[in-house]
Amino acid sequence: MALKNDSPLFMFANHSKKRPNNLIMGRIFDEHILDMVEFGFDNFKSLDEFKVSKIPVGTKPIVIFSGEPFDVQFEYQRIKNLLLDFFSGPIVESIRLSGLEHVINFVATDGKILMRSYKVLLKKSGTRWPRIELEEIGPRIDLTLRRTHLASQDLFKRSLRQPEELKKKTIKNINKDKLGSTLGRIHLQRQDYNKLQLRKLKAFKNTLRDNPNKGKKRSLIPTEDNNIEDISVDKETNDSINNDNKEIVSNSVNPKKKVRFSL
């Protein structure tokens, strides 16, 4: 039935006098059984027995494994991998904080694997981060390991290989944005802006608005109080000042006193 429906995972529950409350979980690779584990279960409590609000269908859960056997013993490590295939949910690239609503916890203790399912409640904490509370929503079940049929290490490694067609091909410095446009990145050496050649346009020159004293010369002119005053003179009036220079000295300055001025 698994091959007919193209299903890589299967689960079968039965009950007999020799093996009561029996649960078999397994997966298929290359049309052959890869791993198969048999559990005995007790302390079962269904979803309907928990009178609380449930989570939406299709929510990706957080799967947590607690207990030393999941990290040390070979059988429990392979069972952990099998349970992840069953309960991990769809593969997503990103998820928002409020979308983390479901937690499935497996605890290995005293030769049993305890399965608990919780709903995540985000409470106000008075800070930027919410306060997390867990509310059990079911199902609840205690699994006892009975028999295992696990693949060899070489076969298991071969089952983890991905075909070249499924691997995501990435080209260096080329990616796509959310709109589907292809973007490329070009790396250049650091440029010396002092050697940068630019066209000499009027836009790069100082204007009279930026420098109001442009085109004027500084001049020292004697005043009536025999003091020398520094004024700015336009280029157009420069020639007239040169011509009237002698008249300015003779009319406004005592001829007995020497006054220095420059244009």
GUBA-621066 format. One record per residue (C-alpha): residue in three letters; x, y, z. Coordinates in steps of 0.02 Angstrom, whole numbers, plus 32768, in hexadecimal, padded with zeros to 4 digits. Layout:
<pts>
pt aa ALA east X north Y up Z
...
</pts>
This chain:
<pts>
pt aa MET east 8000 north 8000 up 8000
pt aa ALA east 8091 north 8078 up 8022
pt aa LEU east 80DA north 8059 up 7F75
pt aa LYS east 802F north 8069 up 7F22
pt aa ASN east 800F north 8111 up 7F76
pt aa ASP east 80C4 north 814C up 7F63
pt aa SER east 80D4 north 8164 up 801F
pt aa PRO east 8183 north 815C up 806E
pt aa LEU east 813B north 8150 up 8120
pt aa PHE east 80BF north 80D5 up 816A
pt aa MET east 8070 north 80B4 up 8214
pt aa PHE east 800C north 801C up 8248
pt aa ALA east 7FB0 north 7FFE up 82EC
pt aa ASN east 7F6C north 7F55 up 8324
pt aa HIS east 7F39 north 7EF9 up 83C1
pt aa SER east 7F4E north 7E41 up 83EA
pt aa LYS east 7F5C north 7DD3 up 8482
pt aa LYS east 8016 north 7DBA up 8468
pt aa ARG east 803B north 7E71 up 8440
pt aa PRO east 7FB5 north 7EE3 up 8486
pt aa ASN east 7FB0 north 7F9B up 8455
pt aa ASN east 8030 north 7F86 up 83CB
pt aa LEU east 806D north 8015 up 835D
pt aa ILE east 80E4 north 7FFF up 82C8
pt aa MET east 8139 north 8093 up 8275
pt aa GLY east 81AE north 808A up 81DF
pt aa ARG east 81EC north 80D8 up 813E
pt aa ILE east 8217 north 8099 up 808F
pt aa PHE east 82AC north 80BB up 8020
pt aa ASP east 82C4 north 807C up 7F6D
pt aa GLU east 8226 north 8011 up 7F7C
pt aa HIS east 826B north 7FB6 up 8014
pt aa ILE east 8252 north 7FCA up 80CE
pt aa LEU east 82D9 north 803C up 8114
pt aa ASP east 82AD north 8046 up 81CE
pt aa MET east 8220 north 7FF9 up 8232
pt aa VAL east 8200 north 800B up 82EC
pt aa GLU east 817D north 7FB5 up 8358
pt aa PHE east 8139 north 800B up 83F3
pt aa GLY east 80C0 north 7FDB up 847B
pt aa PHE east 8058 north 806F up 84B6
pt aa ASP east 7FF5 north 8096 up 8551
pt aa ASN east 7FB5 north 812F up 85B1
pt aa PHE east 7F61 north 816A up 8511
pt aa LYS east 7EF8 north 8208 up 8515
pt aa SER east 7EAB north 8249 up 8474
pt aa LEU east 7E8F north 82FB up 8438
pt aa ASP east 7DD7 north 82FA up 8466
pt aa GLU east 7DFE north 82D9 up 851C
pt aa PHE east 7E58 north 8380 up 852B
pt aa LYS east 7DD1 north 8405 up 8536
pt aa VAL east 7E3C north 8496 up 84FB
pt aa SER east 7E4C north 84F8 up 845A
pt aa LYS east 7EB3 north 84A3 up 83D3
pt aa ILE east 7F2C north 84E1 up 834F
pt aa PRO east 7F05 north 84F8 up 8295
pt aa VAL east 7F1E north 8464 up 8221
pt aa GLY east 7FC6 north 8464 up 81C5
pt aa THR east 8026 north 84C8 up 8248
pt aa LYS east 80DF north 849D up 8246
pt aa PRO east 810E north 845A up 82F3
pt aa ILE east 81AA north 846E up 835C
pt aa VAL east 81ED north 83BE up 837E
pt aa ILE east 8254 north 83AE up 841E
pt aa PHE east 82B3 north 8312 up 8459
pt aa SER east 82E5 north 8305 up 850F
pt aa GLY east 834A north 827C up 8561
pt aa GLU east 83FA north 8236 up 8555
pt aa PRO east 83CD north 8199 up 84EE
pt aa PHE east 83A5 north 8205 up 8456
pt aa ASP east 845A north 823F up 8454
pt aa VAL east 84B5 north 81A1 up 848C
pt aa GLN east 845C north 8101 up 8457
pt aa PHE east 845B north 80CF up 839F
pt aa GLU east 83A8 north 808F up 839D
pt aa TYR east 8363 north 812C up 83ED
pt aa GLN east 83C5 north 8199 up 8374
pt aa ARG east 8374 north 8140 up 82E1
pt aa ILE east 82C9 north 814A up 8335
pt aa LYS east 82E3 north 8204 up 834B
pt aa ASN east 8304 north 8215 up 8291
pt aa LEU east 8268 north 81AF up 826A
pt aa LEU east 81FA north 8218 up 82DC
pt aa LEU east 823C north 82B7 up 828A
pt aa ASP east 8204 north 8276 up 81E1
pt aa PHE east 8156 north 8257 up 8226
pt aa PHE east 8138 north 82F7 up 8289
pt aa SER east 81AB north 837F up 8242
pt aa GLY east 8126 north 83C1 up 81CA
pt aa PRO east 8144 north 841F up 8127
pt aa ILE east 81EE north 846A up 80FE
pt aa VAL east 81EA north 8529 up 8106
pt aa GLU east 8271 north 85AD up 80F0
pt aa SER east 8233 north 8626 up 8174
pt aa ILE east 81AD north 8631 up 81F9
pt aa ARG east 8168 north 86C0 up 8262
pt aa LEU east 816A north 86C0 up 8320
pt aa SER east 80AE north 86B9 up 8332
pt aa GLY east 80AC north 8622 up 82BD
pt aa LEU east 8104 north 85B5 up 833F
pt aa GLU east 8064 north 856F up 838C
pt aa HIS east 8085 north 84B4 up 839D
pt aa VAL east 8109 north 8453 up 8401
pt aa ILE east 811F north 8396 up 83FD
pt aa ASN east 8191 north 8356 up 8486
pt aa PHE east 81DE north 82A7 up 848F
pt aa VAL east 822E north 8275 up 8534
pt aa ALA east 8298 north 81D6 up 8544
pt aa THR east 8295 north 8197 up 85F7
pt aa ASP east 828D north 80EE up 8650
pt aa GLY east 8289 north 808C up 85AC
pt aa LYS east 81F4 north 80EE up 856A
pt aa ILE east 81D8 north 817C up 84F1
pt aa LEU east 8156 north 81F8 up 8530
pt aa MET east 80FD north 825D up 84AB
pt aa ARG east 80AA north 8301 up 84DE
pt aa SER east 8059 north 8385 up 8471
pt aa TYR east 8048 north 843C up 84A7
pt aa LYS east 8000 north 84DE up 8466
pt aa VAL east 806F north 8578 up 8476
pt aa LEU east 801E north 860D up 84CC
pt aa LEU east 806F north 86B9 up 84BB
pt aa LYS east 8049 north 8722 up 8556
pt aa LYS east 8071 north 87D7 up 857A
pt aa SER east 8111 north 87EC up 85DE
pt aa GLY east 8127 north 88AA up 85E2
pt aa THR east 81C3 north 889B up 8576
pt aa ARG east 81E8 north 8889 up 84BE
pt aa TRP east 81E4 north 87CA up 84C7
pt aa PRO east 8143 north 8770 up 84F7
pt aa ARG east 8133 north 86F5 up 8586
pt aa ILE east 8122 north 8640 up 8548
pt aa GLU east 80A7 north 85C5 up 8594
pt aa LEU east 8083 north 8512 up 855A
pt aa GLU east 7FD4 north 84C6 up 8560
pt aa GLU east 7FC1 north 840B up 853F
pt aa ILE east 7F46 north 83E8 up 84B3
pt aa GLY east 7F68 north 832E up 8491
pt aa PRO east 7F7C north 82AA up 845B
pt aa ARG east 7FDE north 825F up 84EC
pt aa ILE east 8030 north 81B5 up 84DC
pt aa ASP east 80BB north 814F up 852F
pt aa LEU east 811F north 80E1 up 84B7
pt aa THR east 8182 north 8046 up 84EB
pt aa LEU east 8204 north 8005 up 8470
pt aa ARG east 81E7 north 7F4E up 8441
pt aa ARG east 823D north 7F1E up 839D
pt aa THR east 82A3 north 7F7A up 831B
pt aa HIS east 82D7 north 7F59 up 8267
pt aa LEU east 8357 north 7FE0 up 823A
pt aa ALA east 83B9 north 7FF7 up 819A
pt aa SER east 8475 north 7FE2 up 8194
pt aa GLN east 84E3 north 807C up 819E
pt aa ASP east 8512 north 8074 up 80E5
pt aa LEU east 845E north 8064 up 80AD
pt aa PHE east 8429 north 80F1 up 811F
pt aa LYS east 84B0 north 8164 up 80D8
pt aa ARG east 847A north 8137 up 8028
pt aa SER east 83C7 north 8165 up 8052
pt aa LEU east 83FF north 8213 up 8087
pt aa ARG east 844A north 823E up 7FDF
pt aa GLN east 83EB north 82BA up 7F74
pt aa PRO east 83E3 north 82B2 up 7EB6
pt aa GLU east 843F north 833A up 7E58
pt aa GLU east 839A north 8376 up 7E0E
pt aa LEU east 8354 north 839D up 7EBA
pt aa LYS east 83EB north 83FC up 7EF9
pt aa LYS east 83D9 north 84B7 up 7EF4
pt aa LYS east 8458 north 84FD up 7E7B
pt aa THR east 84A4 north 85A1 up 7EB2
pt aa ILE east 8510 north 8613 up 7E48
pt aa LYS east 858C north 867F up 7EA3
pt aa ASN east 855B north 8737 up 7EB4
pt aa ILE east 84B7 north 871B up 7E56
pt aa ASN east 840E north 870F up 7EAC
pt aa LYS east 8357 north 8739 up 7E92
pt aa ASP east 82E8 north 87B0 up 7EF1
pt aa LYS east 8232 north 8797 up 7F25
pt aa LEU east 81F5 north 87D6 up 7E7D
pt aa GLY east 825B north 8755 up 7E1D
pt aa SER east 82DA north 87D0 up 7DD8
pt aa THR east 838C north 8790 up 7DC8
pt aa LEU east 840B north 87FA up 7E24
pt aa GLY east 84C9 north 87F1 up 7E12
pt aa ARG east 8553 north 8834 up 7E81
pt aa ILE east 85F6 north 8877 up 7E3A
pt aa HIS east 8690 north 888E up 7EA8
pt aa LEU east 8706 north 891D up 7E79
pt aa GLN east 87AB north 8956 up 7EC2
pt aa ARG east 87AF north 89F1 up 7F2D
pt aa GLN east 87B7 north 8A8B up 7EBD
pt aa ASP east 8823 north 8B25 up 7ED7
pt aa TYR east 87AC north 8BB8 up 7EC1
pt aa ASN east 883D north 8C32 up 7EB5
pt aa LYS east 886C north 8BE5 up 7E0D
pt aa LEU east 87B9 north 8BE0 up 7DCD
pt aa GLN east 87A9 north 8C3D up 7D27
pt aa LEU east 8710 north 8CAD up 7D1B
pt aa ARG east 86D5 north 8D24 up 7C95
pt aa LYS east 86F4 north 8DDA up 7CC1
pt aa LEU east 8642 north 8E1A up 7CBD
pt aa LYS east 85FB north 8EBA up 7D03
pt aa ALA east 859C north 8E54 up 7D83
pt aa PHE east 8640 north 8E27 up 7DD8
pt aa LYS east 867D north 8EDE up 7DE0
pt aa ASN east 865A north 8F57 up 7E6C
pt aa THR east 85D2 north 8FD4 up 7E43
pt aa LEU east 85B5 north 9084 up 7E83
pt aa ARG east 852A north 9040 up 7EF0
pt aa ASP east 85A4 north 8FCC up 7F4A
pt aa ASN east 8631 north 904E up 7F4D
pt aa PRO east 85ED north 9101 up 7F47
pt aa ASN east 869E north 914B up 7F4C
pt aa LYS east 86D2 north 90F0 up 7EAE
pt aa GLY east 8716 north 9168 up 7E29
pt aa LYS east 873F north 91F1 up 7EA7
pt aa LYS east 87E7 north 9230 up 7EE6
pt aa ARG east 8814 north 926A up 7F93
pt aa SER east 8847 north 9322 up 7F9E
pt aa LEU east 8882 north 9399 up 8026
pt aa ILE east 882F north 9446 up 8011
pt aa PRO east 8857 north 94DA up 8084
pt aa THR east 87C0 north 9529 up 80D7
pt aa GLU east 879E north 95D9 up 8113
pt aa ASP east 87DC north 95AC up 81C1
pt aa ASN east 8888 north 9584 up 8179
pt aa ASN east 8863 north 94CA up 8197
pt aa ILE east 887D north 9445 up 8117
pt aa GLU east 87DE north 93E2 up 80F0
pt aa ASP east 87DC north 9334 up 80A1
pt aa ILE east 8753 north 9326 up 801D
pt aa SER east 872B north 92B3 up 7F8D
pt aa VAL east 8730 north 92F8 up 7EDE
pt aa ASP east 86E3 north 92AD up 7E43
pt aa LYS east 874D north 928B up 7DAA
pt aa GLU east 86E7 north 9308 up 7D43
pt aa THR east 870A north 9396 up 7DBB
pt aa ASN east 87C0 north 9365 up 7DD3
pt aa ASP east 87FB north 93CD up 7D3F
pt aa SER east 879C north 9468 up 7D76
pt aa ILE east 87EA north 945C up 7E23
pt aa ASN east 8897 north 9451 up 7DD7
pt aa ASN east 8876 north 94EE up 7D70
pt aa ASP east 882C north 9550 up 7E01
pt aa ASN east 88AE north 9513 up 7E7C
pt aa LYS east 890F north 95B6 up 7E82
pt aa GLU east 8870 north 961D up 7E9B
pt aa ILE east 883C north 95B1 up 7F30
pt aa VAL east 88E4 north 95CC up 7F85
pt aa SER east 88F0 north 9686 up 7F64
pt aa ASN east 883D north 96B1 up 7F95
pt aa SER east 8824 north 9646 up 8030
pt aa VAL east 88CF north 9632 up 807D
pt aa ASN east 8945 north 96B4 up 80C4
pt aa PRO east 89D6 north 96BD up 8047
pt aa LYS east 8A52 north 96C9 up 80D6
pt aa LYS east 8A21 north 961A up 8113
pt aa LYS east 8A4C north 957F up 80B2
pt aa VAL east 89C3 north 94FE up 809A
pt aa ARG east 89DC north 9450 up 8054
pt aa PHE east 8957 north 93FE up 7FED
pt aa SER east 8958 north 9371 up 7F72
pt aa LEU east 88E5 north 932F up 7EEC
</pts>
